[in-house]
Amino acid sequence: MEFQQIIAICIFLIVMAAIITEKVNRSVAAVGGALLMIIFNILTLDEGLSHIDFNTIGVLVGMMLFVAVVKNSGLFEYIAIWTAKKAKGDPWKIMICFAIITAILSAVLDNVTTVLLIGPMTIVITQILGLNPVPFLITQILASNIGGTATLIGDPPNIMIGSAANLSFMDFVINLGPAVIVILAITIICFRFIYGKELVVNERAKNAILKLDEKKSVKDKPLLIKSLILIAFILFGFMFHSTIHIDSSVVALTGASIMLLIGKQDVDEIMAGIEWSTILFFMGLFVVVGGLVEVG
Protein backbone atom coordinates (compact mmCIF):
# COMPACT_ATOMS: atom_id res chain seq x y z
CA MET A 1 0.00 0.00 0.00
CA GLU A 2 1.42 3.37 -1.07
CA PHE A 3 1.92 6.33 1.29
CA GLN A 4 -0.83 8.41 -0.36
CA GLN A 5 -3.31 5.55 -0.01
CA ILE A 6 -2.53 5.29 3.71
CA ILE A 7 -2.98 9.05 4.16
CA ALA A 8 -6.26 9.04 2.23
CA ILE A 9 -7.65 6.15 4.29
CA CYS A 10 -6.57 7.82 7.55
CA ILE A 11 -8.26 11.10 6.56
CA PHE A 12 -11.44 9.24 5.60
CA LEU A 13 -11.53 7.29 8.89
CA ILE A 14 -10.91 10.44 10.94
CA VAL A 15 -13.73 12.25 9.13
CA MET A 16 -16.13 9.32 9.63
CA ALA A 17 -15.20 9.04 13.31
CA ALA A 18 -15.78 12.77 13.81
CA ILE A 19 -19.18 12.57 12.12
CA ILE A 20 -20.33 9.43 13.96
CA THR A 21 -19.21 10.58 17.41
CA GLU A 22 -20.45 14.15 16.76
CA LYS A 23 -17.37 15.47 18.53
CA VAL A 24 -17.02 17.90 15.64
CA ASN A 25 -19.76 19.52 13.56
CA ARG A 26 -20.32 17.23 10.58
CA SER A 27 -19.92 20.06 8.05
CA VAL A 28 -16.61 21.12 9.60
CA ALA A 29 -15.43 17.49 9.62
CA ALA A 30 -16.34 16.92 5.96
CA VAL A 31 -14.91 20.21 4.67
CA GLY A 32 -11.81 19.77 6.85
CA GLY A 33 -11.30 16.28 5.44
CA ALA A 34 -11.69 17.60 1.89
CA LEU A 35 -9.05 20.28 2.52
CA LEU A 36 -6.65 17.70 3.99
CA MET A 37 -7.08 15.58 0.86
CA ILE A 38 -5.99 18.58 -1.21
CA ILE A 39 -3.21 19.70 1.19
CA PHE A 40 -1.64 16.22 1.17
CA ASN A 41 -1.87 16.21 -2.62
CA ILE A 42 -4.21 13.22 -2.69
CA LEU A 43 -6.06 15.15 -5.36
CA THR A 44 -5.93 18.63 -6.85
CA LEU A 45 -8.57 21.31 -6.34
CA ASP A 46 -9.91 20.73 -9.86
CA GLU A 47 -10.07 16.98 -9.29
CA GLY A 48 -11.85 17.56 -5.99
CA LEU A 49 -14.47 19.75 -7.66
CA SER A 50 -14.95 17.15 -10.39
CA HIS A 51 -15.97 14.59 -7.77
CA ILE A 52 -18.75 16.80 -6.39
CA ASP A 53 -22.13 15.69 -7.71
CA PHE A 54 -23.58 19.09 -8.54
CA ASN A 55 -26.85 17.48 -9.61
CA THR A 56 -27.38 16.37 -6.00
CA ILE A 57 -26.30 19.77 -4.66
CA GLY A 58 -28.60 21.51 -7.15
CA VAL A 59 -31.64 19.49 -6.07
CA LEU A 60 -30.93 20.15 -2.39
CA VAL A 61 -30.43 23.91 -2.85
CA GLY A 62 -33.40 24.22 -5.21
CA MET A 63 -35.86 22.45 -2.92
CA MET A 64 -34.58 24.27 0.17
CA LEU A 65 -35.11 27.63 -1.54
CA PHE A 66 -38.55 26.58 -2.75
CA VAL A 67 -39.71 25.46 0.70
CA ALA A 68 -38.24 28.59 2.32
CA VAL A 69 -40.59 30.71 0.19
CA VAL A 70 -43.65 28.43 0.28
CA LYS A 71 -43.72 28.09 4.07
CA ASN A 72 -44.32 31.85 4.35
CA SER A 73 -47.71 31.37 2.66
CA GLY A 74 -49.15 29.37 5.57
CA LEU A 75 -49.82 26.38 3.30
CA PHE A 76 -48.55 23.76 5.73
CA GLU A 77 -50.47 25.19 8.70
CA TYR A 78 -53.62 25.26 6.55
CA ILE A 79 -53.16 21.59 5.63
CA ALA A 80 -52.62 20.58 9.27
CA ILE A 81 -55.71 22.37 10.63
CA TRP A 82 -57.90 21.30 7.70
CA THR A 83 -56.85 17.68 8.23
CA ALA A 84 -57.50 17.78 11.99
CA LYS A 85 -61.00 19.13 11.33
CA LYS A 86 -61.73 16.49 8.69
CA ALA A 87 -60.71 13.88 11.28
CA LYS A 88 -63.36 15.50 13.54
CA GLY A 89 -60.84 15.92 16.33
CA ASP A 90 -60.39 12.15 16.75
CA PRO A 91 -56.78 11.67 18.01
CA TRP A 92 -56.25 8.31 16.32
CA LYS A 93 -57.51 9.59 12.95
CA ILE A 94 -55.37 12.73 13.35
CA MET A 95 -52.30 10.58 14.03
CA ILE A 96 -52.95 8.50 10.90
CA CYS A 97 -53.63 11.54 8.71
CA PHE A 98 -50.61 13.46 9.96
CA ALA A 99 -48.39 10.41 9.42
CA ILE A 100 -49.63 10.06 5.84
CA ILE A 101 -49.23 13.79 5.15
CA THR A 102 -45.72 13.73 6.61
CA ALA A 103 -44.79 10.74 4.45
CA ILE A 104 -46.16 12.40 1.30
CA LEU A 105 -44.42 15.71 2.00
CA SER A 106 -41.17 13.88 2.80
CA ALA A 107 -41.34 12.25 -0.62
CA VAL A 108 -40.77 15.68 -2.18
CA LEU A 109 -39.16 17.69 0.64
CA ASP A 110 -36.25 17.20 3.01
CA ASN A 111 -37.23 14.99 5.98
CA VAL A 112 -36.07 17.41 8.65
CA THR A 113 -37.85 20.31 6.95
CA THR A 114 -41.09 18.33 6.78
CA VAL A 115 -41.04 17.49 10.49
CA LEU A 116 -40.18 21.09 11.37
CA LEU A 117 -43.16 22.28 9.33
CA ILE A 118 -45.71 19.77 10.61
CA GLY A 119 -44.33 19.40 14.15
CA PRO A 120 -45.32 22.83 15.55
CA MET A 121 -48.93 22.43 14.39
CA THR A 122 -48.99 18.92 15.85
CA ILE A 123 -47.97 20.32 19.23
CA VAL A 124 -50.66 23.03 19.06
CA ILE A 125 -53.38 20.52 18.16
CA THR A 126 -52.35 18.01 20.85
CA GLN A 127 -52.34 20.82 23.42
CA ILE A 128 -55.94 21.65 22.48
CA LEU A 129 -56.82 17.96 22.82
CA GLY A 130 -54.94 17.72 26.12
CA LEU A 131 -52.71 14.91 24.82
CA ASN A 132 -48.99 14.15 24.96
CA PRO A 133 -47.51 15.21 21.58
CA VAL A 134 -44.62 12.71 21.77
CA PRO A 135 -46.50 9.72 20.20
CA PHE A 136 -47.63 11.94 17.32
CA LEU A 137 -44.12 13.34 16.76
CA ILE A 138 -42.46 9.91 16.89
CA THR A 139 -44.97 8.63 14.34
CA GLN A 140 -44.23 11.59 12.07
CA ILE A 141 -40.47 11.16 12.36
CA LEU A 142 -40.75 7.52 11.29
CA ALA A 143 -43.25 8.40 8.55
CA SER A 144 -40.86 11.08 7.31
CA ASN A 145 -38.00 8.60 6.97
CA ILE A 146 -40.26 6.03 5.33
CA GLY A 147 -41.85 8.50 2.91
CA GLY A 148 -38.51 10.01 1.95
CA THR A 149 -37.42 6.63 0.62
CA ALA A 150 -40.13 6.58 -2.04
CA THR A 151 -38.77 9.14 -4.50
CA LEU A 152 -35.63 10.45 -6.14
CA ILE A 153 -35.75 13.73 -4.21
CA GLY A 154 -37.04 12.43 -0.86
CA ASP A 155 -33.59 11.89 0.67
CA PRO A 156 -30.06 13.08 -0.24
CA PRO A 157 -28.84 9.44 -0.58
CA ASN A 158 -31.66 8.83 -3.09
CA ILE A 159 -30.53 11.84 -5.10
CA MET A 160 -26.94 10.55 -5.12
CA ILE A 161 -28.00 7.01 -6.08
CA GLY A 162 -30.29 8.32 -8.81
CA SER A 163 -27.59 10.58 -10.20
CA ALA A 164 -24.91 7.87 -10.15
CA ALA A 165 -27.13 5.10 -11.54
CA ASN A 166 -29.06 7.40 -13.90
CA LEU A 167 -32.39 6.51 -12.31
CA SER A 168 -35.44 8.70 -12.87
CA PHE A 169 -38.04 9.99 -10.42
CA MET A 170 -40.53 7.39 -11.64
CA ASP A 171 -37.99 4.56 -11.30
CA PHE A 172 -37.93 5.23 -7.56
CA VAL A 173 -41.71 5.61 -7.28
CA ILE A 174 -42.49 2.42 -9.22
CA ASN A 175 -39.94 0.25 -7.42
CA LEU A 176 -40.06 1.68 -3.91
CA GLY A 177 -43.56 3.17 -3.72
CA PRO A 178 -45.44 -0.10 -3.01
CA ALA A 179 -42.93 -1.16 -0.34
CA VAL A 180 -43.13 2.26 1.32
CA ILE A 181 -46.95 2.08 1.48
CA VAL A 182 -46.83 -1.37 3.12
CA ILE A 183 -44.14 -0.34 5.63
CA LEU A 184 -46.01 2.85 6.52
CA ALA A 185 -49.24 0.90 7.06
CA ILE A 186 -47.46 -1.62 9.32
CA THR A 187 -45.83 1.23 11.27
CA ILE A 188 -49.18 2.95 11.86
CA ILE A 189 -50.77 -0.34 12.99
CA CYS A 190 -47.90 -0.88 15.44
CA PHE A 191 -48.44 2.58 16.90
CA ARG A 192 -52.12 1.79 17.27
CA PHE A 193 -51.22 -1.07 19.60
CA ILE A 194 -48.56 0.95 21.43
CA TYR A 195 -50.46 4.21 21.97
CA GLY A 196 -54.10 3.27 21.31
CA LYS A 197 -55.19 3.52 24.95
CA GLU A 198 -53.60 6.96 25.35
CA LEU A 199 -55.43 8.53 22.42
CA VAL A 200 -58.72 9.24 24.16
CA VAL A 201 -60.29 12.70 24.52
CA ASN A 202 -63.68 14.11 25.49
CA GLU A 203 -66.18 15.76 23.14
CA ARG A 204 -65.29 19.25 24.39
CA ALA A 205 -61.71 18.83 23.15
CA LYS A 206 -62.94 17.53 19.79
CA ASN A 207 -65.28 20.50 19.42
CA ALA A 208 -62.37 22.85 20.15
CA ILE A 209 -60.57 21.41 17.11
CA LEU A 210 -63.68 21.82 14.95
CA LYS A 211 -63.86 25.50 15.91
CA LEU A 212 -60.40 26.20 14.47
CA ASP A 213 -60.43 28.26 11.28
CA GLU A 214 -57.82 27.02 8.82
CA LYS A 215 -58.31 30.12 6.67
CA LYS A 216 -56.78 32.27 9.41
CA SER A 217 -53.54 30.30 9.10
CA VAL A 218 -53.08 31.56 5.53
CA LYS A 219 -50.53 34.37 5.71
CA ASP A 220 -50.39 35.20 2.01
CA LYS A 221 -53.22 33.86 -0.16
CA PRO A 222 -51.76 34.92 -3.55
CA LEU A 223 -48.47 33.25 -2.59
CA LEU A 224 -50.34 30.11 -1.50
CA ILE A 225 -52.12 29.86 -4.86
CA LYS A 226 -48.87 30.44 -6.75
CA SER A 227 -47.18 27.81 -4.58
CA LEU A 228 -49.79 25.16 -5.34
CA ILE A 229 -49.56 25.81 -9.09
CA LEU A 230 -45.78 25.72 -9.05
CA ILE A 231 -45.69 22.56 -6.91
CA ALA A 232 -47.78 20.84 -9.61
CA PHE A 233 -45.36 21.98 -12.34
CA ILE A 234 -42.31 20.89 -10.31
CA LEU A 235 -43.78 17.44 -9.66
CA PHE A 236 -44.55 17.16 -13.38
CA GLY A 237 -40.95 18.14 -14.13
CA PHE A 238 -39.56 15.53 -11.73
CA MET A 239 -41.81 12.78 -13.09
CA PHE A 240 -40.80 13.40 -16.70
CA HIS A 241 -37.30 14.87 -16.38
CA SER A 242 -35.69 11.74 -17.86
CA THR A 243 -38.13 11.76 -20.79
CA ILE A 244 -37.44 15.40 -21.67
CA HIS A 245 -33.70 14.93 -20.92
CA ILE A 246 -33.41 17.51 -18.15
CA ASP A 247 -31.47 16.90 -14.93
CA SER A 248 -33.51 16.85 -11.73
CA SER A 249 -31.35 19.70 -10.41
CA VAL A 250 -32.50 21.91 -13.30
CA VAL A 251 -36.13 21.21 -12.37
CA ALA A 252 -35.53 22.05 -8.70
CA LEU A 253 -33.48 25.20 -9.36
CA THR A 254 -35.92 26.44 -12.02
CA GLY A 255 -38.82 25.98 -9.61
CA ALA A 256 -36.91 27.79 -6.87
CA SER A 257 -35.96 30.66 -9.19
CA ILE A 258 -39.55 31.15 -10.37
CA MET A 259 -40.76 30.99 -6.75
CA LEU A 260 -38.26 33.68 -5.75
CA LEU A 261 -39.37 35.87 -8.67
CA ILE A 262 -43.12 35.60 -8.13
CA GLY A 263 -43.06 35.17 -4.35
CA LYS A 264 -42.02 38.78 -3.69
CA GLN A 265 -40.11 37.69 -0.58
CA ASP A 266 -36.91 39.14 0.85
CA VAL A 267 -34.31 37.12 -1.08
CA ASP A 268 -31.55 37.77 1.48
CA GLU A 269 -33.83 36.50 4.24
CA ILE A 270 -34.71 33.41 2.21
CA MET A 271 -31.04 32.72 1.47
CA ALA A 272 -30.20 33.04 5.16
CA GLY A 273 -32.72 30.31 5.93
CA ILE A 274 -31.04 27.74 3.70
CA GLU A 275 -29.22 24.88 5.46
CA TRP A 276 -25.84 25.80 4.02
CA SER A 277 -24.13 23.57 6.58
CA THR A 278 -25.87 20.57 4.99
CA ILE A 279 -24.77 21.66 1.52
CA LEU A 280 -21.15 22.07 2.69
CA PHE A 281 -21.31 18.68 4.40
CA PHE A 282 -22.23 16.87 1.19
CA MET A 283 -19.74 18.82 -0.92
CA GLY A 284 -16.95 18.03 1.53
CA LEU A 285 -17.96 14.38 1.70
CA PHE A 286 -17.92 14.09 -2.10
CA VAL A 287 -14.32 15.37 -2.14
CA VAL A 288 -13.23 13.05 0.70
CA VAL A 289 -14.67 10.02 -1.10
CA GLY A 290 -13.18 11.34 -4.34
CA GLY A 291 -9.76 11.25 -2.67
CA LEU A 292 -10.19 7.53 -2.00
CA VAL A 293 -11.20 7.01 -5.63
CA GLU A 294 -8.11 8.86 -6.90
CA VAL A 295 -5.69 6.66 -4.93
CA GLY A 296 -7.48 3.49 -5.98
C-alpha positions as CSV (number, residue, x, y, z in Angstrom):
1,M,0.0,0.0,0.0
2,E,1.4,3.4,-1.1
3,F,1.9,6.3,1.3
4,Q,-0.8,8.4,-0.4
5,Q,-3.3,5.6,0.0
6,I,-2.5,5.3,3.7
7,I,-3.0,9.1,4.2
8,A,-6.3,9.0,2.2
9,I,-7.7,6.2,4.3
10,C,-6.6,7.8,7.5
11,I,-8.3,11.1,6.6
12,F,-11.4,9.2,5.6
13,L,-11.5,7.3,8.9
14,I,-10.9,10.4,10.9
15,V,-13.7,12.3,9.1
16,M,-16.1,9.3,9.6
17,A,-15.2,9.0,13.3
18,A,-15.8,12.8,13.8
19,I,-19.2,12.6,12.1
20,I,-20.3,9.4,14.0
21,T,-19.2,10.6,17.4
22,E,-20.5,14.1,16.8
23,K,-17.4,15.5,18.5
24,V,-17.0,17.9,15.6
25,N,-19.8,19.5,13.6
26,R,-20.3,17.2,10.6
27,S,-19.9,20.1,8.1
28,V,-16.6,21.1,9.6
29,A,-15.4,17.5,9.6
30,A,-16.3,16.9,6.0
31,V,-14.9,20.2,4.7
32,G,-11.8,19.8,6.8
33,G,-11.3,16.3,5.4
34,A,-11.7,17.6,1.9
35,L,-9.1,20.3,2.5
36,L,-6.7,17.7,4.0
37,M,-7.1,15.6,0.9
38,I,-6.0,18.6,-1.2
39,I,-3.2,19.7,1.2
40,F,-1.6,16.2,1.2
41,N,-1.9,16.2,-2.6
42,I,-4.2,13.2,-2.7
43,L,-6.1,15.1,-5.4
44,T,-5.9,18.6,-6.8
45,L,-8.6,21.3,-6.3
46,D,-9.9,20.7,-9.9
47,E,-10.1,17.0,-9.3
48,G,-11.8,17.6,-6.0
49,L,-14.5,19.8,-7.7
50,S,-15.0,17.2,-10.4
51,H,-16.0,14.6,-7.8
52,I,-18.7,16.8,-6.4
53,D,-22.1,15.7,-7.7
54,F,-23.6,19.1,-8.5
55,N,-26.8,17.5,-9.6
56,T,-27.4,16.4,-6.0
57,I,-26.3,19.8,-4.7
58,G,-28.6,21.5,-7.1
59,V,-31.6,19.5,-6.1
60,L,-30.9,20.1,-2.4
61,V,-30.4,23.9,-2.9
62,G,-33.4,24.2,-5.2
63,M,-35.9,22.4,-2.9
64,M,-34.6,24.3,0.2
65,L,-35.1,27.6,-1.5
66,F,-38.6,26.6,-2.8
67,V,-39.7,25.5,0.7
68,A,-38.2,28.6,2.3
69,V,-40.6,30.7,0.2
70,V,-43.6,28.4,0.3
71,K,-43.7,28.1,4.1
72,N,-44.3,31.9,4.3
73,S,-47.7,31.4,2.7
74,G,-49.1,29.4,5.6
75,L,-49.8,26.4,3.3
76,F,-48.6,23.8,5.7
77,E,-50.5,25.2,8.7
78,Y,-53.6,25.3,6.6
79,I,-53.2,21.6,5.6
80,A,-52.6,20.6,9.3
81,I,-55.7,22.4,10.6
82,W,-57.9,21.3,7.7
83,T,-56.8,17.7,8.2
84,A,-57.5,17.8,12.0
85,K,-61.0,19.1,11.3
86,K,-61.7,16.5,8.7
87,A,-60.7,13.9,11.3
88,K,-63.4,15.5,13.5
89,G,-60.8,15.9,16.3
90,D,-60.4,12.2,16.7
91,P,-56.8,11.7,18.0
92,W,-56.3,8.3,16.3
93,K,-57.5,9.6,13.0
94,I,-55.4,12.7,13.3
95,M,-52.3,10.6,14.0
96,I,-53.0,8.5,10.9
97,C,-53.6,11.5,8.7
98,F,-50.6,13.5,10.0
99,A,-48.4,10.4,9.4
100,I,-49.6,10.1,5.8
101,I,-49.2,13.8,5.2
102,T,-45.7,13.7,6.6
103,A,-44.8,10.7,4.4
104,I,-46.2,12.4,1.3
105,L,-44.4,15.7,2.0
106,S,-41.2,13.9,2.8
107,A,-41.3,12.3,-0.6
108,V,-40.8,15.7,-2.2
109,L,-39.2,17.7,0.6
110,D,-36.3,17.2,3.0
111,N,-37.2,15.0,6.0
112,V,-36.1,17.4,8.7
113,T,-37.8,20.3,7.0
114,T,-41.1,18.3,6.8
115,V,-41.0,17.5,10.5
116,L,-40.2,21.1,11.4
117,L,-43.2,22.3,9.3
118,I,-45.7,19.8,10.6
119,G,-44.3,19.4,14.1
120,P,-45.3,22.8,15.5
121,M,-48.9,22.4,14.4
122,T,-49.0,18.9,15.9
123,I,-48.0,20.3,19.2
124,V,-50.7,23.0,19.1
125,I,-53.4,20.5,18.2
126,T,-52.3,18.0,20.8
127,Q,-52.3,20.8,23.4
128,I,-55.9,21.7,22.5
129,L,-56.8,18.0,22.8
130,G,-54.9,17.7,26.1
131,L,-52.7,14.9,24.8
132,N,-49.0,14.2,25.0
133,P,-47.5,15.2,21.6
134,V,-44.6,12.7,21.8
135,P,-46.5,9.7,20.2
136,F,-47.6,11.9,17.3
137,L,-44.1,13.3,16.8
138,I,-42.5,9.9,16.9
139,T,-45.0,8.6,14.3
140,Q,-44.2,11.6,12.1
141,I,-40.5,11.2,12.4
142,L,-40.7,7.5,11.3
143,A,-43.3,8.4,8.6
144,S,-40.9,11.1,7.3
145,N,-38.0,8.6,7.0
146,I,-40.3,6.0,5.3
147,G,-41.9,8.5,2.9
148,G,-38.5,10.0,1.9
149,T,-37.4,6.6,0.6
150,A,-40.1,6.6,-2.0
151,T,-38.8,9.1,-4.5
152,L,-35.6,10.4,-6.1
153,I,-35.8,13.7,-4.2
154,G,-37.0,12.4,-0.9
155,D,-33.6,11.9,0.7
156,P,-30.1,13.1,-0.2
157,P,-28.8,9.4,-0.6
158,N,-31.7,8.8,-3.1
159,I,-30.5,11.8,-5.1
160,M,-26.9,10.6,-5.1
161,I,-28.0,7.0,-6.1
162,G,-30.3,8.3,-8.8
163,S,-27.6,10.6,-10.2
164,A,-24.9,7.9,-10.2
165,A,-27.1,5.1,-11.5
166,N,-29.1,7.4,-13.9
167,L,-32.4,6.5,-12.3
168,S,-35.4,8.7,-12.9
169,F,-38.0,10.0,-10.4
170,M,-40.5,7.4,-11.6
171,D,-38.0,4.6,-11.3
172,F,-37.9,5.2,-7.6
173,V,-41.7,5.6,-7.3
174,I,-42.5,2.4,-9.2
175,N,-39.9,0.2,-7.4
176,L,-40.1,1.7,-3.9
177,G,-43.6,3.2,-3.7
178,P,-45.4,-0.1,-3.0
179,A,-42.9,-1.2,-0.3
180,V,-43.1,2.3,1.3
181,I,-47.0,2.1,1.5
182,V,-46.8,-1.4,3.1
183,I,-44.1,-0.3,5.6
184,L,-46.0,2.9,6.5
185,A,-49.2,0.9,7.1
186,I,-47.5,-1.6,9.3
187,T,-45.8,1.2,11.3
188,I,-49.2,2.9,11.9
189,I,-50.8,-0.3,13.0
190,C,-47.9,-0.9,15.4
191,F,-48.4,2.6,16.9
192,R,-52.1,1.8,17.3
193,F,-51.2,-1.1,19.6
194,I,-48.6,1.0,21.4
195,Y,-50.5,4.2,22.0
196,G,-54.1,3.3,21.3
197,K,-55.2,3.5,25.0
198,E,-53.6,7.0,25.4
199,L,-55.4,8.5,22.4
200,V,-58.7,9.2,24.2
201,V,-60.3,12.7,24.5
202,N,-63.7,14.1,25.5
203,E,-66.2,15.8,23.1
204,R,-65.3,19.2,24.4
205,A,-61.7,18.8,23.1
206,K,-62.9,17.5,19.8
207,N,-65.3,20.5,19.4
208,A,-62.4,22.9,20.2
209,I,-60.6,21.4,17.1
210,L,-63.7,21.8,14.9
211,K,-63.9,25.5,15.9
212,L,-60.4,26.2,14.5
213,D,-60.4,28.3,11.3
214,E,-57.8,27.0,8.8
215,K,-58.3,30.1,6.7
216,K,-56.8,32.3,9.4
217,S,-53.5,30.3,9.1
218,V,-53.1,31.6,5.5
219,K,-50.5,34.4,5.7
220,D,-50.4,35.2,2.0
221,K,-53.2,33.9,-0.2
222,P,-51.8,34.9,-3.5
223,L,-48.5,33.2,-2.6
224,L,-50.3,30.1,-1.5
225,I,-52.1,29.9,-4.9
226,K,-48.9,30.4,-6.7
227,S,-47.2,27.8,-4.6
228,L,-49.8,25.2,-5.3
229,I,-49.6,25.8,-9.1
230,L,-45.8,25.7,-9.1
231,I,-45.7,22.6,-6.9
232,A,-47.8,20.8,-9.6
233,F,-45.4,22.0,-12.3
234,I,-42.3,20.9,-10.3
235,L,-43.8,17.4,-9.7
236,F,-44.5,17.2,-13.4
237,G,-41.0,18.1,-14.1
238,F,-39.6,15.5,-11.7
239,M,-41.8,12.8,-13.1
240,F,-40.8,13.4,-16.7
241,H,-37.3,14.9,-16.4
242,S,-35.7,11.7,-17.9
243,T,-38.1,11.8,-20.8
244,I,-37.4,15.4,-21.7
245,H,-33.7,14.9,-20.9
246,I,-33.4,17.5,-18.2
247,D,-31.5,16.9,-14.9
248,S,-33.5,16.8,-11.7
249,S,-31.4,19.7,-10.4
250,V,-32.5,21.9,-13.3
251,V,-36.1,21.2,-12.4
252,A,-35.5,22.0,-8.7
253,L,-33.5,25.2,-9.4
254,T,-35.9,26.4,-12.0
255,G,-38.8,26.0,-9.6
256,A,-36.9,27.8,-6.9
257,S,-36.0,30.7,-9.2
258,I,-39.5,31.2,-10.4
259,M,-40.8,31.0,-6.8
260,L,-38.3,33.7,-5.7
261,L,-39.4,35.9,-8.7
262,I,-43.1,35.6,-8.1
263,G,-43.1,35.2,-4.4
264,K,-42.0,38.8,-3.7
265,Q,-40.1,37.7,-0.6
266,D,-36.9,39.1,0.8
267,V,-34.3,37.1,-1.1
268,D,-31.6,37.8,1.5
269,E,-33.8,36.5,4.2
270,I,-34.7,33.4,2.2
271,M,-31.0,32.7,1.5
272,A,-30.2,33.0,5.2
273,G,-32.7,30.3,5.9
274,I,-31.0,27.7,3.7
275,E,-29.2,24.9,5.5
276,W,-25.8,25.8,4.0
277,S,-24.1,23.6,6.6
278,T,-25.9,20.6,5.0
279,I,-24.8,21.7,1.5
280,L,-21.2,22.1,2.7
281,F,-21.3,18.7,4.4
282,F,-22.2,16.9,1.2
283,M,-19.7,18.8,-0.9
284,G,-17.0,18.0,1.5
285,L,-18.0,14.4,1.7
286,F,-17.9,14.1,-2.1
287,V,-14.3,15.4,-2.1
288,V,-13.2,13.1,0.7
289,V,-14.7,10.0,-1.1
290,G,-13.2,11.3,-4.3
291,G,-9.8,11.3,-2.7
292,L,-10.2,7.5,-2.0
293,V,-11.2,7.0,-5.6
294,E,-8.1,8.9,-6.9
295,V,-5.7,6.7,-4.9
296,G,-7.5,3.5,-6.0
